[in-house]
Amino acid sequence: MSEILANKEIVLQNIRELKACGAEMTEAIAAAGKDVPATAGTFAGSWKDWEPDGKNAAAKSLWLYQGIGYQARTEIQKISEYAPDKATNNYAVRPIPDAKGVFPGVLNMDVDVGMKVRDWEDGKVYLCYANPITSLQWAPHNVPASFQLYEG
């Protein structure tokens, strides 16, 4: 541990480089027309801001809107009426995790096995232990086939 503390700047630089590589990888996956992993919100801070400019957002494109990552499920026009928080069926939510790796629970987010998600109703953290979810529609505590209370 003391070696890590002595080399704190090197460790921090390695973390920054890993995040940059992850961001590039998610962009490449999306550009290839593929869905990015549910955990890709980890890199959403580097995605382009979604703005209502009247242009079309390509299917699978990545966006940052109001501090949340989104992936367009289909091609969609970028107008106020079709913002990610309004045209919710057109975007897969890729929330940004907190410092402990817990993702805020959000309607329409995709969830992979191993993700820790904070329930928006009871505030507790749940672990997705089985049955990955595309477009979460219920609070994690209401989906026992996929989530169990996280005790970590």
Secondary structure, 3 states (H helix, E strand, C coil): CHHHHHCHHHHHHHHHHHHHHHHHHHHHHHHCCCCCCHHHHHHHHHCCECCCCCCEECCCCEEEECCEEEEECCCEECCHHHCCCCCHHHEEEECCCCCCCEEECCCCECECCCCEEECCCCCCEEEECCCCECCCCCCHHHCCCCEEECCC
